[in-house]
Amino acid sequence: MIRYLGLDDFVETAAAVLDLPEETVIKMGRLDVAESALHAPQAGWGEDEFCLRNRNEYLPPADDDPDGEETFRRMLTTAGASTEDLEATEAEAAGWIADRLRPRAVD
């Protein structure tokens, strides 16, 4: 079962990353835009997922079982990267994802 992030998760994460009270994030954030972005991963193309459409399958890290903890930590690290470290952080995240992709057997 996939557990998608909700607006409460966004506010909590943004507050932690920015070191601000949640009330401040709510007041200053464009929550309508954030909520729209949070729904984007739920969109699909029929039965195909993004990796499958590219003839890959995603193998979640062992530390994700049962609640996605490693992936969540990776998201926080990437989202909290400073401007100076952004390029290196993005490259590291891309490598982390690539390490978990395997070519899918052709049906």
MODAQUI-V25541 format. One record per residue. N is the residue number from 1. RES is the residue in three letters. PHI is phi in degrees with one decimal (NA if undefined). OMEGA is omega in degrees with one decimal (* if undefined). Layout:
N|RES|PHI|OMEGA + N|RES|PHI|OMEGA
This chain:
1|MET|NA|178.9 + 2|ILE|-90.8|176.5 + 3|ARG|-109.7|-178.6 + 4|TYR|-85.8|176.6 + 5|LEU|-73.2|176.9 + 6|GLY|-110.8|-178.7 + 7|LEU|-62.6|177.0 + 8|ASP|-61.7|177.2 + 9|ASP|-62.8|178.9 + 10|PHE|-60.4|-177.8 + 11|VAL|-61.8|-180.0 + 12|GLU|-62.5|-179.4 + 13|THR|-67.0|179.4 + 14|ALA|-60.3|179.3 + 15|ALA|-63.2|-180.0 + 16|ALA|-67.5|-177.7 + 17|VAL|-66.7|-177.3 + 18|LEU|-88.2|-177.6 + 19|ASP|55.2|178.9 + 20|LEU|-127.1|173.5 + 21|PRO|-66.5|179.9 + 22|GLU|-58.1|179.7 + 23|GLU|-60.5|179.1 + 24|THR|-68.1|178.1 + 25|VAL|-60.7|-179.5 + 26|ILE|-63.3|-177.9 + 27|LYS|-70.9|-173.5 + 28|MET|-96.7|-175.2 + 29|GLY|-86.0|171.4 + 30|ARG|-89.5|-173.4 + 31|LEU|-64.3|177.0 + 32|ASP|-65.0|178.9 + 33|VAL|-70.1|178.7 + 34|ALA|-61.7|-179.6 + 35|GLU|-64.1|176.8 + 36|SER|-62.3|179.8 + 37|ALA|-65.2|179.3 + 38|LEU|-67.3|179.3 + 39|HIS|-82.3|-176.6 + 40|ALA|-56.9|-179.7 + 41|PRO|-64.1|-178.9 + 42|GLN|-79.0|178.4 + 43|ALA|-72.8|-178.6 + 44|GLY|-142.3|178.3 + 45|TRP|-122.6|-177.8 + 46|GLY|66.1|-179.3 + 47|GLU|-90.1|-176.0 + 48|ASP|-84.5|171.7 + 49|GLU|-103.9|-174.7 + 50|PHE|-56.3|-178.1 + 51|CYS|-63.7|-178.8 + 52|LEU|-64.3|179.1 + 53|ARG|-64.4|179.0 + 54|ASN|-102.1|177.7 + 55|ARG|59.7|175.7 + 56|ASN|-127.5|168.2 + 57|GLU|-124.5|-178.9 + 58|TYR|-96.7|177.2 + 59|LEU|-107.7|-177.9 + 60|PRO|-61.2|178.4 + 61|PRO|-66.2|-178.1 + 62|ALA|-58.5|-178.3 + 63|ASP|-72.3|176.8 + 64|ASP|-77.3|-176.8 + 65|ASP|-76.6|5.6 + 66|PRO|-103.0|-168.1 + 67|ASP|-121.8|177.0 + 68|GLY|75.1|-173.3 + 69|GLU|-60.9|-178.1 + 70|GLU|-65.4|178.6 + 71|THR|-63.6|178.1 + 72|PHE|-61.2|177.9 + 73|ARG|-62.0|178.8 + 74|ARG|-62.8|178.5 + 75|MET|-61.3|179.2 + 76|LEU|-62.2|179.3 + 77|THR|-62.3|-179.2 + 78|THR|-66.8|-179.0 + 79|ALA|-65.8|-177.0 + 80|GLY|-92.0|-178.3 + 81|ALA|-65.6|176.2 + 82|SER|-74.7|-180.0 + 83|THR|-57.7|-179.3 + 84|GLU|-66.3|-176.3 + 85|ASP|-99.1|-171.1 + 86|LEU|-59.9|-178.1 + 87|GLU|-62.0|179.1 + 88|ALA|-66.6|179.8 + 89|THR|-66.1|177.6 + 90|GLU|-63.3|178.9 + 91|ALA|-64.4|178.3 + 92|GLU|-64.7|178.3 + 93|ALA|-64.2|178.4 + 94|ALA|-62.4|177.3 + 95|GLY|-66.0|178.4 + 96|TRP|-61.1|178.3 + 97|ILE|-67.7|-178.6 + 98|ALA|-59.1|178.5 + 99|ASP|-64.9|-176.6 + 100|ARG|-106.7|177.4 + 101|LEU|-99.9|177.1 + 102|ARG|-128.6|177.1 + 103|PRO|-58.9|-180.0 + 104|ARG|-84.0|176.6 + 105|ALA|-63.3|-179.9 + 106|VAL|-74.0|-179.8 + 107|ASP|-75.2|*
